[in-house]
């Protein structure tokens, strides 16, 4: 008898994570990873190829996939989303396919019972909430060309700006700039401009500089510290908007944090918590119940044809 599989996939701006399980839950979970899946910011053929790479790494034949739920970054790009869905369905013709926003699967993982607010902070950022009667709200998530506050890309771009000011002698982020030079070998304004506008320092590479801000702050760089505080405040504001729009003033609101930028810790998390609790006194910070990929897997299992 052929084994049929359900697969949940978290397609983020930096990487794609997949989790699978037999439809009858007779075998343990398998996991895999591949490249990014932001359908608004990249070629959809490459995005769908990263989905295929995940499935292939799970050692599953496409014809044995019974149900597939994919949460993708860049979901708001309507035409590219339509093309992406058509590509996925053509490659998994026997599967029940759901393509959802990445924040929806993250919320499904964080709050299986439904009610609560998640704040995603990774390459990009967004807040998404659902209240006890099923009303929902999305705040932020405009992408790096419109608003990059509280994002890995925003912090990474601030590293470039700090380096430029140091090269020009107009800024004082010496520790942060030294870490940037050590990582990239870029030591002049001319080289910085050439590497950015020549394309070597692309969007994902710039976002990968965000951990340098945390490292510099820990070493005493006040400018880096201020960047983390600013990011924490920006994330608190998007969370506050979701809370206020969905919940009564004295209603307890669970808030979960998802995404790699939260590992920056320190001032970013402290400012986020203090600012949000000052504005919304009834919020309670909780860890996500499960990761976004598992949230997607649970949705895939629920959609298995019976």
C-alpha positions in Angstrom: 0.0 0.0 0.0 1.4 3.4 -1.0 2.1 5.7 1.9 0.5 9.1 1.6 1.9 12.3 3.1 0.8 15.7 4.4 3.4 18.4 4.2 3.5 21.8 5.8 5.9 24.4 4.5 7.0 27.8 5.9 8.3 29.8 2.9 10.1 32.8 4.4 12.2 35.7 3.1 15.5 34.0 4.0 14.8 30.2 4.0 12.1 27.6 3.5 11.3 25.0 6.2 9.2 21.9 5.6 7.7 19.3 7.9 5.9 16.2 6.8 4.0 13.3 8.4 2.1 10.3 7.0 -1.6 11.0 6.6 -2.3 8.3 9.2 0.4 9.6 11.5 2.0 6.3 11.5 5.6 7.6 10.9 7.6 10.2 12.7 8.0 13.8 11.5 10.6 14.5 8.8 12.1 18.0 8.3 14.0 19.8 5.5 15.1 23.2 4.5 15.9 25.1 1.3 16.3 28.6 0.0 13.8 31.6 0.3 10.2 31.7 -0.9 9.2 35.4 -1.0 7.0 35.4 -4.1 6.8 39.2 -4.2 10.6 39.7 -4.1 11.9 36.8 -6.3 11.2 34.9 -9.4 8.3 32.5 -8.8 10.0 29.7 -10.7 12.9 29.8 -8.3 10.5 30.2 -5.3 8.5 27.1 -6.4 11.8 25.2 -7.1 12.7 25.8 -3.4 9.4 24.1 -2.5 10.4 21.2 -4.7 13.8 21.0 -3.1 12.3 20.7 0.3 9.9 17.9 -0.8 12.8 16.1 -2.5 14.9 16.3 0.6 12.1 14.7 2.5 12.4 11.7 0.1 8.8 11.9 -0.9 7.6 11.5 -4.5 5.2 14.3 -5.6 2.5 11.8 -6.5 2.5 10.5 -2.9 1.6 14.0 -1.5 -2.0 13.9 -0.4 -2.1 17.4 1.2 0.2 20.4 1.0 0.0 23.7 2.9 2.5 26.4 2.0 2.8 29.7 3.9 4.7 32.2 1.7 6.2 35.6 2.3 5.0 38.2 -0.3 1.5 36.7 -0.4 0.0 40.1 -1.3 1.4 40.1 -4.8 -1.8 38.9 -6.4 -0.6 38.0 -9.9 2.6 36.4 -8.8 0.6 34.5 -6.2 -1.8 33.2 -8.9 1.2 32.0 -11.0 2.9 30.4 -8.0 -0.3 28.5 -7.1 -0.7 27.2 -10.6 2.9 26.0 -10.6 2.6 24.2 -7.3 -0.7 22.5 -8.4 0.8 21.4 -11.6 3.7 19.7 -9.8 1.5 18.1 -7.1 -1.7 17.3 -9.1 -3.0 14.7 -6.7 -2.6 16.9 -3.6 -5.1 19.2 -1.8 -3.0 22.5 -2.1 -3.4 25.5 0.2 -1.2 28.6 -0.4 -1.5 31.0 2.5 0.2 34.1 3.9 3.2 33.2 6.1 1.6 35.0 9.0 -1.4 32.8 8.8 0.5 29.5 9.3 2.6 31.2 12.0 -0.6 32.2 13.8 -1.9 28.6 13.4 1.2 27.3 15.0 1.3 29.9 17.8 -2.4 29.7 18.7 -4.0 26.4 17.7 -7.2 27.5 19.6 -7.4 30.7 17.4 -7.2 33.8 19.5 -4.1 35.9 20.0 -1.6 38.2 18.2 1.7 37.2 16.6 4.5 39.6 15.8 6.8 38.2 13.1 10.3 39.8 12.9 12.7 38.3 10.4 13.9 39.7 7.0 10.6 41.6 7.2 8.0 42.2 9.9 4.3 42.0 10.3 1.7 41.6 13.1 -1.4 39.5 12.7 -4.2 38.9 15.2 -7.4 37.0 15.7 -9.9 37.7 18.4 -12.3 35.2 20.2 -15.1 35.9 17.7 -12.9 35.3 14.6 -12.2 38.8 13.5 -8.7 39.3 12.2 -6.3 42.2 11.5 -3.0 42.6 9.7 -0.6 45.4 10.5 2.7 46.1 8.6 4.2 43.7 6.1 4.7 46.3 3.4 8.1 45.0 2.3 11.5 46.6 2.3 10.7 49.2 -0.4 7.9 50.8 1.6 8.7 50.3 5.3 11.6 48.4 6.8 11.3 49.3 10.5 11.7 46.5 12.9 13.1 44.2 10.2 16.4 42.3 9.6 16.7 44.2 6.3 16.2 47.5 8.1 18.9 46.8 10.7 21.2 45.5 7.9 20.7 48.6 5.9 21.5 50.7 9.0 24.8 48.8 9.2 25.6 50.0 5.6 24.6 53.6 6.6 26.8 53.5 9.7 29.8 52.3 7.6 29.3 55.1 5.1 29.2 57.7 7.9 32.3 56.3 9.4 34.1 56.3 6.1 33.1 59.9 5.7 34.0 60.9 9.2 30.4 62.1 10.0 29.3 59.3 12.4 30.5 57.5 15.5 29.6 53.8 15.0 33.2 52.6 15.0 32.6 49.2 16.6 29.7 48.4 14.3 31.8 49.5 11.2 34.7 47.4 12.3 32.5 44.3 12.5 31.2 45.1 9.0 34.7 45.5 7.6 35.8 42.2 9.2 32.8 40.4 7.6 32.9 42.0 4.1 36.4 43.4 3.6 34.8 46.6 2.4 37.0 49.5 3.7 36.1 52.6 1.5 33.1 54.5 0.5 33.8 53.7 -3.2 33.8 50.0 -2.5 30.7 50.2 -0.4 28.8 52.0 -3.2 30.1 49.6 -5.8 29.1 46.5 -3.9 25.6 47.7 -3.1 24.7 49.1 -6.5 26.7 46.4 -8.4 24.4 43.8 -6.8 26.8 41.7 -4.7 25.2 43.1 -1.5 21.6 42.1 -2.4 18.5 42.3 -0.2 19.1 39.0 1.7 22.8 39.7 2.1 22.0 43.1 3.6 19.5 41.5 6.0 22.2 39.0 7.1 24.2 42.0 8.6 21.5 42.4 11.3 23.3 40.2 13.9 26.3 42.6 13.7 24.1 45.2 15.4 23.5 42.9 18.3 27.2 42.1 18.5 28.2 45.7 18.4 25.6 46.7 21.0 27.0 44.0 23.4 30.5 45.5 22.9 29.3 48.9 23.9 28.4 50.6 20.6 25.7 53.1 21.6 24.6 53.7 18.0 24.0 49.9 17.6 22.1 50.0 20.9 19.9 52.8 19.6 19.1 50.8 16.5 17.9 47.9 18.5 15.7 50.2 20.7 14.2 51.8 17.6 13.4 48.4 16.1 11.8 47.2 19.3 9.6 50.3 19.4 8.6 49.9 15.8 7.5 46.3 16.5 5.6 47.4 19.6 3.6 49.9 17.5 2.4 47.3 14.9 1.5 44.9 17.7 -0.4 47.7 19.6 -2.4 48.4 16.5 -3.5 44.8 16.1 -4.4 44.5 19.8 -6.4 47.8 19.9 -8.3 46.9 16.7 -9.3 43.4 17.9 -9.6 43.3 21.7 -11.4 45.2 24.4 -9.3 47.4 26.7 -9.3 45.1 29.6 -9.3 41.8 27.7 -6.3 39.6 28.2 -4.4 39.3 24.9 -1.7 36.6 24.4 1.1 37.9 22.2 3.7 35.5 20.6 6.9 36.4 18.9 8.0 34.6 15.7 11.1 35.0 13.5 14.9 35.2 13.7 15.2 38.8 14.6 13.9 38.2 18.1 17.2 36.3 18.8 18.8 39.8 18.9 17.4 40.0 22.4 18.7 42.8 24.6 17.3 46.2 24.0 15.1 45.1 21.1 13.0 42.7 23.2 13.1 44.9 26.3 11.8 48.0 24.5 9.2 45.9 22.7 7.8 44.5 25.9 7.9 47.7 27.9 6.4 49.8 25.1 3.6 47.3 24.3 2.7 46.8 28.0 2.6 50.5 28.6 0.2 51.0 25.8 -1.8 47.7 26.3 -1.7 46.7 29.9 -3.6 43.4 29.4 -1.1 41.8 27.0 0.6 38.6 28.1 3.7 37.4 26.3 3.7 33.7 25.5 5.9 31.4 23.4 4.3 30.0 20.2 2.8 26.5 20.7 4.6 25.2 17.7 6.7 26.6 14.9 5.1 28.0 11.7 6.0 24.9 9.6 4.2 22.7 12.1 1.2 25.1 12.0 1.2 24.6 8.2 1.4 20.8 8.7 -1.6 20.8 11.0 -3.5 22.8 8.4 -2.4 20.2 5.7 -3.5 17.3 7.9 -6.9 18.9 8.5 -7.4 19.3 4.7 -6.6 15.7 3.8 -9.4 14.3 1.6 -11.5 11.8 3.6 
